[in-house]
Amino acid sequence: MAVARFPVLRDRGGNVRGYVQYLSFDVPLAVRLLFTGGDLVVSEPPPTTGIVVALTSMIRRRPYAYYAADVWSDGLVALGAPRALVSVMKGIESFVLRHAATVIAVSEEVAQKVVDFGVARSAVATVDNGVDTEVFTPDGPVAPGARPAFVYTGSMSEWQAPAIFVEALAIVRQRFPEASIRFFGQGVEESHVSEAAARLGLADAVHLGGVIPPAETAEWIRGATAALASIRPGIGYDFAKPTKTYAAAACGTPVVFAGRGAGAALVERNDLGWRSDFTPEAVAQAMIAAAEADGGADHARRRVSRVEWVRQHASLAAAGQRAARRLLASE
């Protein structure tokens, strides 16, 4: 497989955020798609990139598929964006979805939202996220550190609001004074995590490690008491199932999930860890429960059970095969 990359504008934190930055990707993309052959184009969000793919595909008279990881117009509403901006984004998103030969939705909840845009149900395929089970495994190097140790990996966006875990840590340390959290990844909420740690006097217990390779991420997850995942409720993202949940389970590590909706149900229904309401007190109780269960009599059995569940239901290979079969059928 040949991979072509193109540099884009980023903010100080390395994030691609805002349409000027997206435009720095979309303009070169339009040129490339107009003069590059191919039988099918697969587009990921945002919808602004999707509209470039849609229009160039119409000009080239070839089909395209759209990967619906979420619904952007819903997210803008939740953030309180101006009504005009929401209306424009909804129009773009609707156009992209309705003209796609196939839409790959990451969950049934997202699939229904796509159908609500007027897309035929037969054109929508639900393919859950997957994780690389060759990298995220229960066996392998383990990062050292005192316990209980919690780890948060991946995106730190408004949807996750990960500073909730720092607030909870202040409570956890009343029971476990050595408890700590390591954050790996980046996002607009990274500064809020740092600010919360400083405000609560937890600078020595909260570590931000930036973006690290997947193999190193797996080492920290294996060595953690629990991995942390969250979705801030009530902002239109209760349908999300964070990939970090699958990565943790693939390593055998339990998850503490803060929030409600599909992600919380996933953890609870499949015995992948603990779920809690989105309050510091509730999250702290779940983290304490994880610390108390660490190394317990049932620990090994549950670890094996989590790994096996991911291999059967959430491996990247299986998800990729399901998506590929649907895409090939749409050509």
C-alpha positions as CSV (number, residue, x, y, z in Angstrom):
1,M,0.0,0.0,0.0
2,A,1.3,3.4,-0.9
3,V,0.7,6.2,1.5
4,A,1.0,9.9,0.5
5,R,1.1,12.6,3.1
6,F,0.8,16.4,2.9
7,P,1.7,18.9,5.6
8,V,-1.2,20.9,7.2
9,L,-1.5,23.9,9.4
10,R,-1.7,23.0,13.1
11,D,-2.1,25.0,16.3
12,R,0.5,25.1,19.1
13,G,-0.6,21.8,20.5
14,G,-0.3,20.1,17.2
15,N,-4.0,19.9,16.6
16,V,-5.8,20.5,13.3
17,R,-8.7,22.7,14.5
18,G,-10.7,25.3,12.6
19,Y,-11.5,25.6,8.9
20,V,-8.4,27.5,7.9
21,Q,-6.4,24.5,9.1
22,Y,-8.8,22.0,7.4
23,L,-8.6,24.1,4.3
24,S,-4.8,23.6,4.2
25,F,-5.6,19.9,3.7
26,D,-8.7,20.2,1.6
27,V,-7.3,22.4,-1.2
28,P,-4.3,20.1,-2.0
29,L,-6.7,17.1,-1.7
30,A,-9.1,18.5,-4.3
31,V,-6.2,18.9,-6.8
32,R,-4.9,15.4,-6.1
33,L,-8.4,13.8,-6.4
34,L,-9.1,15.6,-9.7
35,F,-5.9,14.2,-11.3
36,T,-5.6,10.8,-9.6
37,G,-7.2,7.7,-10.9
38,G,-9.1,5.1,-8.8
39,D,-12.3,3.2,-8.6
40,L,-13.5,4.3,-5.2
41,V,-12.6,7.1,-2.8
42,V,-13.1,6.7,1.0
43,S,-13.5,9.9,3.0
44,E,-13.2,10.4,6.7
45,P,-14.6,13.4,8.6
46,P,-14.8,16.4,8.8
47,P,-17.7,17.0,6.3
48,T,-15.7,19.8,4.8
49,T,-13.3,17.2,3.5
50,G,-16.3,15.0,2.6
51,I,-17.6,17.8,0.4
52,V,-14.3,17.9,-1.5
53,V,-14.4,14.2,-2.0
54,A,-18.1,14.3,-3.1
55,L,-17.6,17.1,-5.7
56,T,-14.4,15.7,-7.2
57,S,-16.0,12.2,-7.3
58,M,-19.0,13.7,-9.2
59,I,-16.6,15.4,-11.7
60,R,-14.6,12.2,-12.1
61,R,-17.8,10.0,-12.2
62,R,-16.7,7.6,-9.6
63,P,-18.3,6.5,-6.3
64,Y,-17.2,7.4,-2.9
65,A,-17.8,6.1,0.6
66,Y,-18.0,8.2,3.8
67,Y,-16.8,7.0,7.2
68,A,-19.3,8.4,9.7
69,A,-17.3,8.3,13.0
70,D,-19.7,10.9,14.4
71,V,-22.2,13.6,13.4
72,W,-20.5,17.0,13.3
73,S,-23.6,19.1,13.2
74,D,-24.8,17.6,16.4
75,G,-21.4,18.4,18.0
76,L,-21.7,22.1,16.9
77,V,-25.2,22.3,18.5
78,A,-23.9,20.9,21.7
79,L,-21.0,23.4,21.8
80,G,-23.5,26.3,21.3
81,A,-22.2,27.3,17.9
82,P,-24.0,30.1,16.0
83,R,-27.2,28.9,14.4
84,A,-26.0,30.0,10.9
85,L,-22.8,27.9,11.3
86,V,-24.8,24.8,12.4
87,S,-27.2,25.3,9.5
88,V,-24.3,25.4,7.0
89,M,-22.5,22.4,8.5
90,K,-25.8,20.4,8.5
91,G,-26.3,21.2,4.9
92,I,-22.8,20.1,4.0
93,E,-23.0,17.0,6.0
94,S,-26.4,16.1,4.5
95,F,-25.1,16.5,1.0
96,V,-22.0,14.3,1.7
97,L,-24.0,11.6,3.3
98,R,-26.8,11.5,0.8
99,H,-24.6,11.3,-2.2
100,A,-22.2,8.6,-0.9
101,A,-22.5,5.1,-2.4
102,T,-21.9,3.7,1.1
103,V,-21.8,5.2,4.5
104,I,-19.8,3.2,7.2
105,A,-21.1,4.1,10.6
106,V,-19.2,3.2,13.8
107,S,-22.3,2.3,15.8
108,E,-26.1,1.7,15.4
109,E,-26.7,5.0,17.1
110,V,-24.6,6.8,14.4
111,A,-26.2,4.7,11.7
112,Q,-29.7,6.0,12.8
113,K,-28.5,9.6,12.7
114,V,-27.2,9.0,9.2
115,V,-30.6,7.6,8.1
116,D,-32.2,10.7,9.7
117,F,-30.4,12.8,7.1
118,G,-32.4,11.0,4.4
119,V,-29.9,8.3,3.6
120,A,-31.4,4.9,2.6
121,R,-30.9,2.3,5.3
122,S,-29.6,-0.1,2.7
123,A,-26.7,2.3,2.0
124,V,-25.5,2.4,5.6
125,A,-23.3,-0.3,7.1
126,T,-22.5,-0.5,10.8
127,V,-18.9,-1.4,11.5
128,D,-17.7,-0.9,15.1
129,N,-14.3,0.4,15.8
130,G,-11.4,-2.0,16.2
131,V,-8.0,-2.1,17.8
132,D,-4.8,-3.6,16.6
133,T,-4.5,-6.8,18.6
134,E,-1.0,-7.4,17.4
135,V,0.1,-4.3,19.3
136,F,-2.3,-4.1,22.2
137,T,-1.8,-7.5,23.8
138,P,-1.7,-8.8,27.4
139,D,1.8,-10.0,26.9
140,G,4.9,-7.8,26.5
141,P,6.9,-5.1,28.3
142,V,5.1,-3.4,31.2
143,A,5.9,0.2,32.2
144,P,7.1,0.4,35.8
145,G,5.5,2.5,38.5
146,A,3.9,2.6,41.9
147,R,0.3,1.5,42.2
148,P,-2.5,2.3,41.9
149,A,-1.6,3.8,38.6
150,F,-4.2,5.0,36.1
151,V,-3.6,5.8,32.4
152,Y,-5.5,8.0,29.9
153,T,-4.6,7.6,26.3
154,G,-5.6,9.4,23.1
155,S,-7.7,12.5,22.3
156,M,-8.3,15.1,25.0
157,S,-11.3,17.0,23.5
158,E,-14.3,18.8,24.8
159,W,-16.3,15.6,24.3
160,Q,-14.1,13.7,26.7
161,A,-13.4,16.5,29.3
162,P,-10.7,14.3,30.9
163,A,-10.0,16.8,33.7
164,I,-12.8,15.0,35.5
165,F,-10.3,12.3,36.3
166,V,-7.9,14.8,38.0
167,E,-10.8,16.1,40.1
168,A,-11.5,12.5,41.1
169,L,-7.9,11.7,41.8
170,A,-7.9,14.3,44.6
171,I,-10.6,12.1,46.3
172,V,-8.9,8.8,45.4
173,R,-5.7,9.9,47.1
174,Q,-7.5,10.2,50.4
175,R,-7.8,6.4,50.3
176,F,-4.7,5.6,48.2
177,P,-2.1,8.4,48.7
178,E,0.3,7.1,46.0
179,A,-2.4,7.0,43.3
180,S,-1.4,8.7,40.0
181,I,-2.6,9.3,36.5
182,R,-0.5,9.5,33.3
183,F,-2.1,11.2,30.3
184,F,-0.8,10.4,26.8
185,G,-2.1,12.1,23.7
186,Q,-3.1,15.7,22.9
187,G,-6.1,17.9,22.4
188,V,-7.7,21.2,23.4
189,E,-8.5,20.0,26.9
190,E,-4.8,19.2,27.7
191,S,-4.4,22.7,29.3
192,H,-7.4,22.1,31.5
193,V,-5.9,18.9,32.8
194,S,-2.7,20.7,33.7
195,E,-4.7,23.6,35.3
196,A,-6.7,21.2,37.4
197,A,-3.6,19.3,38.6
198,A,-1.9,22.6,39.6
199,R,-5.1,23.9,41.4
200,L,-5.5,20.7,43.4
201,G,-1.8,20.4,44.3
202,L,-1.5,17.2,42.2
203,A,1.3,18.2,39.9
204,D,3.5,15.4,41.2
205,A,0.7,12.8,40.7
206,V,-0.5,13.9,37.2
207,H,1.9,13.4,34.4
208,L,1.3,14.5,30.8
209,G,3.5,12.5,28.4
210,G,2.4,13.8,25.0
211,V,1.9,11.6,21.9
212,I,3.7,8.3,22.1
213,P,3.9,5.3,19.7
214,P,1.2,2.6,20.0
215,A,3.7,0.0,21.3
216,E,4.7,2.3,24.1
217,T,1.1,3.1,24.8
218,A,0.4,-0.6,25.2
219,E,3.2,-0.8,27.8
220,W,1.6,1.8,30.0
221,I,-1.8,0.3,29.6
222,R,-0.5,-3.2,30.6
223,G,1.1,-1.7,33.7
224,A,-2.0,0.3,34.8
225,T,-4.4,-0.5,37.5
226,A,-7.1,0.7,35.1
227,A,-7.4,2.8,31.9
228,L,-9.6,5.8,31.9
229,A,-12.2,6.8,29.3
230,S,-15.0,9.4,29.3
231,I,-17.7,11.1,27.3
232,R,-19.2,14.2,28.8
233,P,-22.9,13.6,28.9
234,G,-25.6,15.8,27.4
235,I,-23.6,17.3,24.5
236,G,-24.8,14.9,21.8
237,Y,-22.0,12.4,21.9
238,D,-23.6,9.8,24.2
239,F,-23.4,7.4,21.2
240,A,-19.6,7.4,21.1
241,K,-17.6,4.3,22.0
242,P,-14.0,5.5,22.6
243,T,-11.3,3.3,21.0
244,K,-9.3,3.6,24.2
245,T,-11.8,1.2,25.8
246,Y,-10.9,-1.5,23.2
247,A,-7.2,-0.9,23.6
248,A,-7.3,-1.3,27.3
249,A,-9.4,-4.5,27.2
250,A,-7.1,-5.9,24.5
251,C,-4.2,-5.6,27.0
252,G,-6.4,-7.2,29.7
253,T,-6.6,-3.9,31.7
254,P,-10.0,-2.9,33.1
255,V,-11.6,0.4,32.1
256,V,-13.1,3.1,34.3
257,F,-15.6,4.9,32.1
258,A,-17.1,8.2,33.1
259,G,-20.4,9.1,31.4
260,R,-23.4,7.4,30.0
261,G,-24.7,6.1,26.7
262,A,-23.2,3.6,24.4
263,G,-19.7,3.7,25.7
264,A,-20.8,3.2,29.3
265,A,-23.1,0.3,28.3
266,L,-20.3,-1.3,26.4
267,V,-18.1,-1.4,29.5
268,E,-21.0,-2.5,31.8
269,R,-22.5,-5.1,29.5
270,N,-19.3,-6.9,28.6
271,D,-17.7,-6.7,32.1
272,L,-14.8,-4.6,30.8
273,G,-14.5,-2.6,34.1
274,W,-16.5,0.1,35.9
275,R,-18.8,2.8,34.7
276,S,-19.7,5.9,36.7
277,D,-21.7,9.1,36.5
278,F,-19.9,12.1,35.3
279,T,-19.1,13.6,38.7
280,P,-15.7,13.7,40.5
281,E,-17.2,11.8,43.4
282,A,-18.7,9.0,41.3
283,V,-15.6,8.7,39.2
284,A,-13.4,8.5,42.3
285,Q,-15.5,5.6,43.7
286,A,-15.0,3.7,40.4
287,M,-11.3,4.4,40.5
288,I,-11.1,3.2,44.2
289,A,-13.0,0.0,43.2
290,A,-10.5,-0.6,40.5
291,A,-7.6,-0.1,42.9
292,E,-9.2,-2.5,45.5
293,A,-9.8,-5.2,42.9
294,D,-6.2,-4.9,41.5
295,G,-4.5,-8.3,42.0
296,G,-7.5,-9.8,43.6
297,A,-8.6,-13.4,43.4
298,D,-10.8,-12.8,40.3
299,H,-8.2,-10.5,38.6
300,A,-6.6,-13.1,36.3
301,R,-9.9,-14.6,35.1
302,R,-11.4,-11.2,34.2
303,R,-8.2,-10.2,32.5
304,V,-8.4,-13.2,30.2
305,S,-12.1,-12.6,29.6
306,R,-11.5,-9.0,28.5
307,V,-8.8,-10.0,26.0
308,E,-10.9,-12.8,24.5
309,W,-13.9,-10.4,24.1
310,V,-11.8,-8.0,22.1
311,R,-10.4,-10.7,19.9
312,Q,-13.9,-11.9,19.1
313,H,-15.7,-8.6,18.8
314,A,-13.3,-5.6,18.4
315,S,-10.1,-6.5,16.6
316,L,-8.9,-4.1,13.9
317,A,-8.5,-7.0,11.5
318,A,-12.1,-8.1,11.9
319,A,-13.5,-4.5,11.6
320,G,-11.3,-3.8,8.6
321,Q,-12.6,-7.0,6.8
322,R,-16.2,-6.1,7.5
323,A,-15.7,-2.6,6.2
324,A,-13.7,-3.8,3.1
325,R,-16.4,-6.3,2.1
326,R,-19.0,-3.6,2.2
327,L,-16.9,-1.1,0.3
328,L,-16.0,-3.6,-2.4
329,A,-19.7,-4.4,-2.9
330,S,-20.4,-0.7,-3.4
331,E,-18.0,-0.2,-6.4
